[in-house]
Amino acid sequence: MGQLALYLLALRANCEFVGGRKGGRLVSQLKRFLEDEKGAIGHNHQGHPHTSYYQYGLGILALCVHQKRVHDSVVGKLLYAVEYEQHLQQDHFPVDTLAMAGLAFSCLELSNLNPNQRNRITVALGRVQEKILKAQTPEGHFGNVYSTPLALQLLMASLRPTVELGTACRKAKAALLASLQHKAFQNPLVISQLLPILNQRSYVDLISPDCQAPRVSSREERRTKAWPPALRPAAPSPLPGTVLLEPATETPSQTQVPELIHVTLKVSSIFPSYRHSVSVPVGSSLEDVLKKAQEHSRFRYGTQASLSGPYLTSVMGKKAGEREFWQLLRAPNTPLLQGIADYRPRDGEAIELRLVGW
């Protein structure tokens, strides 16, 4: 469902409305997905989406920017989840999920596609904004660095600006720019959430994108226009943020031997427990470490695709249950903020894979 929703957002960003037989099929398919998710949640709200509330909100948002209405009962499930948070992971909305729900509500409020739910939408939107502001860290991030772009999109799209909101947004933008300097953003999904911020836009602006704006042709112009005016570097300086978002290109010597790092992989949620040291080239991802361990020891693992990359579903033959997941930690107890494809371990680190419930 999430991939289809992202595709519809991309169409709208390219100033295209879904139309014709193909467009109609895409809209109908996404609506069916949402109806299935609504059924999984249940009439008494005791169930859970097959995917997640993040993807549920994303689906509503994607249809909304194309001015496609979903039934009040579909919107009602997301409203109920915000109003009564006991159905969400660890009894609260993760910030990125909260922000996605808020963006869907913002679009619905502006479009007035569900007038019977308008009052509930307005109240829920205020609740979402309040919770995101409370989740701001001393460094300026909302939740963490990777949930901040989506949260900032929501706050920037607010129709009710306040002094507190403006101060929080400025602090978050400064934190994002600092994170760019440290090359924190490598995941394509997070980068796609960050780019609108650098252009002072949000997904809600896709309701009526500026399709008359001239296309930027040169690479240098694209870099410069991605920043707010006050932060644009003087020409012909390259745009730091955009440069840091570009993949590094290195041409290693034909005879150069790659430098290795040593990572300890631990699994304590099985019996007998597993512990093994793995050597991989510098710059390898955690997924590379898992693959190497699988080649040279009894270690086994399984993944499935997700919007943000491969998601760990089983370790040593033990699958995560319906209310469980395999958590990634840097020993002894620091949860990783990135997935297995994005996290780059350092030499000497110990990584634990722990099965936890929620």
Secondary structure, DSSP 8 states (H G I E B T S, - for coil): -HHHHHHHHHHHHTT----HHHHHHHHHHHHHHHHHHHHHH-TTS-S--SS-HHHHHHHHHHHHHTT----HHHHHHHHHHHHSGGGSGGGS--HHHHHHHHHHHHHHHHHTS-GGGHHHHHHHHHHHHHHHHHTB-TTS-BSSTTTHHHHHHHHHT-SS--HHHHHHHHHHHHHHHHHHHTT----HHHHHHHHHHHTT--GGGGGS--TTS----SHHHHHHHTS-GGG---TTS--HHHHHHS-------TT----EEEEEEEE-SSSS-EEEEEEEETT--HHHHHHHHHHHSS--EEEE--TTS-EEEEETTEE--TTEEEEEEETTTEE-SS-TTT----TT-EEEEEEEE-
